[in-house]
Amino acid sequence: MAPQISSLSERKVDFDARAAVELLSPPARFAGTSFQNYIPNRSFPSQAEAVAACREYLEAIASAPSGRRGRLSLRRQAPTQGRGIYLDGGFGVGKTHLLGAIYREAPSPKAYLSFVDLVNFVGAIGFERAVQELSRYVLIAVDEFELDDPGETVLVSSLLDRLASVGVNLAATSNTLPDRLGEGRFAAVDFMREIQGLAARFEVVSIDGPDYRHRRLNLADAEADEMRLKEQALAGGETITVDLFEALLAKLAATHPVMYSRLIQGVDLALVEQGATFSSLDAALRFVVLVDRAYETGTSLVVGGVRLEQLFPESFMKGGYRKKFGRALSRLSQLREEAEARLSGLEGDGPADEGAAEAG
C-alpha cells in the first residue's frame, strides 16, 4: 500500500491519565545513552568531572537505605531523605545524555520526564495522585528544569519535598543554576524560600563547553524545501504529516501538552507549511513543547515558509523564556539537517566528535 499523507491537526488525541503515567521513560533519542558513549571534550575538564560526579551519585543512591524497602520491611524504618544531583550548563554540552546515563544505571523502579511534562503530569492527574504515583520510584530524572511562573515554583517545591521525604532520589538538568530559577520571568525574590529550598535539594555539577550543534547551526539558512522533502519521504515509504502553521497551533492549543508525544507518535516526517513569526507567547511556548517531544522521539519536525531566525520575534528571544526558544531553534536546526541527510540517502555525521555525544 502506498504511503499516505495525513495531518497532525486532524489527529484525535484524547487525554488519558493512564497514558500519562506510561510516558515516564526516556524518549527514543536518549534511550541508548550511557557513560561509555559520552565523549568528554578534553578542552573542558568539567565534562569528565561531571561523568565522575554522576557515577559517585549513582553509587550513593545504590548504597543508601531505600524508603520503599524500609516501608516493606518488618522493622518499618523511616526512609532516608532522597539525594539530588543537578547538571547545569549551556546547550549541547551533554547534560541530557548524562541524565539518560544516570537513568539507565540507576536501580529500578525509576522514571524519566521533562520538567514541562512533570508540571503537566501533575496538572493532568492531580497533586496527590502524582505524589502517590511518583513516590514509588527510587529515582526520578527531570530534564530541562525551569520555573516559569510562581505557581510552578510552589507546585514543584511542594512535590519535591514530599518525594524526597519518602526517599525518592532526584536527578535534573537545566541551563539555570537552581538558586536563580525563575529569574527574569517573575518576581523571584517573593518566592526565594521556595527557590532556595529547591537548591538545597541538589548537588550542583556545572558542565562547560560549546554546543556541539553550533558547528553546523545556521538559523539564516534558506527556507526548507518542503516539496522536495515530501517527495523524498514518500519515495522512501515514510509516514508523513503535513499541516498549515496556524492549524497546527490551533491543534496544540486544544490538546493537553502531556499528550503531545502521542500526537506525533509513529510520524517520521512532520512538515509545517506557511510558517510565520509567532505573535502569541502562549502559542510559541506550546510549540516549544512540541519541538522538544519531536526531538526526543526522533520525529523530523520541519517548518517551511520562514527562516528559523525569523520564527520567534526579537522580544521573545530577549525575554524571560529566551533559553527555551534558543533550545527550540537549536533542535529545529538539527531535526531539519537529520531529515535532509536521511532522505537524501546520506549518513548523518552525528555528534561523534569530542564534546557531548548527545545534548540537552
N, C-alpha and C positions, 0 to 999 in steps of 0.2 A: 504493500500500500504506500502510495506516495506521501511524503511528509506534508503535514498541514500547518498553515499559519493561523494561530489563534491570537487572543488578546488578553492581557492581564486585567484590563478594565472590565472584561466580561466574565472573568472567573468568579465563581461563587465560593467564598471562603467564610464560613460562619465561625464565630468564636466558640472554642471548645476548651473548657478548663482542663480536661484530661490531656488534650494535645499540648497545652501549655506546659504541663508538668513533664511530658515526654521530651520536650525540647531542651532539657537541661544536660546537654552533652556537647562536646566540641564540634563545630561545623566541619565539613569535609576538608576545607583548606588546611586546617590545623590538626586534623586527626592523626597525622603521622609525624608530628613534631617531636623531637627528642633532644636531649643534651648532646647526643652524638652527632646529629646533623645540624647543630647550631655552630656556625663558624665565626669565632670572635675575630674582630679586626685588631691586629697587633698594634696599630697606631692608637688604639683606645683601650688601655688596660682595664677600664671599668667593665667592659663586656665579659672578659674572662673572670673577673672578680664577681660579676653577677651570677655566672654559672656556679661558682663555688658557693655563693650565698644561698642559691636555690637548693643546692644539694644538702647544705647544712640544715636548711629549713625542713626539708623532707625527712632527714634523719631525726630531727627534734620531734616532729609530729608522729613519726613512726614509733618512737620510744616512749612517748607520753601516754599516761593512762587515758583511755577513751571514756568520754562521758556516756556513750551508748553502752559500752561494755560494763561500765560501772552500774548503770541502772539495771542491767540484766543479771548482775552478779548477786550472790546471796548476801554479801556484805553491803550492797547498795551504797557504795562510797560516792561522795559528792564528786561530780565531774570537775576536771581541771578547766581553767579558762582556755579558750581556743587561742592559738597563735596566729599572727598575721604577718604577711610579707607583702610589700608594696613596691612594684617595679616602676620607677619613674624615669622618663626620658622622652626625647622628641620622636617624631615619626620615623619609622623604618630602622630602628636600632635593635629590633628583635624582642621587644617586650612580650608580644603575644606569642611568639614562638616559645619563649621560656615559660610562659604561663601554661601553654599546652604541654610542655615537657613536665612541669610540676604535676599537672593533672594526670598525665599518663603514668607517672611513677608513684603517685600517692595511693595510700590504701583505700579500699572501697568500703562503703558506698561514697560516691563523690558526684559533684555537679559542676557544670561549666555554663556560664551565660555572660552576655554583655551587660554592662551596667544599665543601659536603656531597657534591655529585656528584664532585668531584675526589677526595676521600677514598674514596668508594665505588667510583669508577672504578679507582683503584689497587688497592683490595682485591679487586675483581672479576677483574682480568686479571693481577695480579701486578706487583711493583715494576719489575722490569727491562723487562717488555714495555711498561709505562706510560711509562718513560723513553724507550724506543725510539719509541713512538707520538707522544709529545709533543715530542720533540726536533726533529722535522721542521718545527715551526711557527715563523714569525717572531714571532708574538705569541700569548700565552695570556692571556685575560681571565677573572678569577675573581671572581664576585660573592659578597658576604656572607662575607668572610674571617673565620673564627673558629677558635680552637683549643679543643676541648672536653675533651681529655684528654692525658696525657703521650705516649701512643703516637702520636697525631696530630701532636703537636709535632715529634717526632723524624722521623716519616714525611715531613711536608711540608718540614721543613728540609732533609732529605737530597734530596728530589725537586727542590726549587728550586735547590739547589746544583748538582746535576747538569745541570739545564736551563740555568741561567744560564751555566755554564761552556762550553756549546756555542753561546752567543749568543742563546738564546731570551729575548725581552722579556716582561715580566710587568706586567699592569695588574690592580688589585684594588680592591674596595670593602669597607668594614667600618664597624661602629659602634664600634670599639675601636681605639685607636692601636696600632701594631704592637709597641711595647715594653711594652704592657700586655695582650697577648693571653694568654688562659688565666687572667687574674686572677679570683678568686672561684670558680674551678672546681676547681683542683688546686694543689699546692704549686709555683707558678710559679717561685719562687726556685731550686728544684732544677734547673730547665731554662732558666735565664737565658741560658746560652751560646747555645742554640738560638733562643730568642726574640730576643735581640739580633742574632743572625745574620740572622734574617728581617727585622728592622727595617732593617738595613744595606742590604738589597737594594732598598729603596724610597725614592723621594722622596715625602714625605707632603704631601698637599694637603687642608687642612681646609675643610669646607663648612658654614656656619651657616645657620640658618633654621628655621621651623616645618614640621611635617609637613603637606603640602597636604591630606591626608585629614582632618586634625583638624577642619576647618570643618564636616564632616558626620559625623564619627565619634561614634557613641553606643552604647557597649557595653551600656548598660542598656535598650536597645530591647526591646520585647516579642518573644517567640519568633517565629521565622519561620512564616508561614502556608504550610505545606508543601502542603496540598491545593490551595490557590489557585494556587501556583506550578506545581504539577504539571499542573493543568487548562490553565493558560495555555500551558505549554510544549507539551503535546500538541496543543492547538489550533493552535499555530504550527509544528507539524511538527518540533520539535526532538528531538534524541537525548537521552534521559533515562535516568539510572540512579537506583535507589532502594535504599538499604542501611540496615539496622539498625546503630546505632553500634558495638555490640560485635562484630558480624560483620565490619564494615569494619576494625576494629582487628586482628582475628584475621587477616584477609587481608593487611594491611600487614606483620604480623609474619612471615608466610610468604613474602613477596615481597622480593627484593633491592631496596633503595632506588633503585639506579640504574635500575630498571625502572619506577618509579612514573609516569614520563612516558608510558610505553607503556600502563600500566594505565588511564589516563584519556583516552587518545588517541581523538579523534572524539566525545567526550561534550560536549554543550552545557550540560547542567544535571545536576549530581550532588547529589541530595538525601540527607541523612543523617538518619534518624529516630531518636527516642528518645535524643537526645544527653544526656550527663551529665558531671559534673565528673570529670576524669581522676584516677585514683588511682595509676596507674603512670607513673613518669617516662619509662621507655623507650617506652611506648606513646604518650605525649604528644609525645616528640621525633620519633617516626616520623610522627605526624600532622602535625607542623610541616613536615616534608619534603613531604608530600602537598599541604599548603596552598600551599607555595612553587611546586610544579610546576603546580598548578591556576591559581594567579595568573599565572604566566608564560605558560601556554599558552592562557589565556582560558576555561578551564572554570569555570562558575559553581558553586562548591562551597558549599552552604548547609547548615548544621547546624540541625536543629529540635529541639524538646523542651527547650532550655536557652538562657538568655540568654548572649551572648558573655562577659559579665563573670563568669559562673559556670563557664566551660569549664575554665579552669586554676585550681587552688587557690591560695590566697594564698602558701603556702610555695613553689610553683613560680615565682610572679611576683616573689618577693623573692630567689630563689636565683641560682645562677651562670648559669642559662640564661634569665634574665628578658628579655634583649633578643630572643632567639629567639621567646619566647612573645608579647612585645609586638608584634613584627613580624607574627606569625601573626594576632593579633586585628585589627590594622590592616588586613591584607589580607582577612581573612574579612568584615570590615565592608564593604569596598569591593566584594568579589565579590557579596555579597548585594544591595547597592544597585544594582550594574550589572544583576543578574538581574531585579530588580523593575522597573527602568526599561525594560529591553529587552522584558520580557514584557508590560508594560502598554502597549507601543507608544509609549513616550516616548523622546526623545533624552536620553541621559545628559549632564549638564553637563560631565563630564570635568574634568581638571586644567588648564583653559585660562587661569586667572588667573595673576598673577605668582607666581613660585616655580617649582619643578621641574615640567616637563611630564610627567615620569614619575618614580616614586620607587623606591628600593630598600629 
